Amino acid sequence: MNTAVRQAGITKRASPHTLRHSFATHRIEDGHDIRSVQELLGHRDVSSTMIYTHVLNRRPGAVRSPADRILGP
């Protein structure tokens, strides 16, 4: 993991748990529902998954669909 982090040029500390948070955050950003993210993460209680909804408080237009990423700006 440390080698991959260095090779990616990431200067902050990172761990498998960091990747888990990133995965969940990006799923929410991409518009996936909280219940599917809950299931993927293996959370028993949805309140554990709700911490990832912080990305929903971003400015309008900050969350893009996967199609937007493919088709461009």
Buried (B, 14 or more C-beta within 10 A) or exposed (E): EEEEBEEEEEEEEBEEEBEEEEBBBEBBBBEEEBEEBBEBBEBEEEEEBBEBEEBEEEEEEEBEEEEEEEEEE
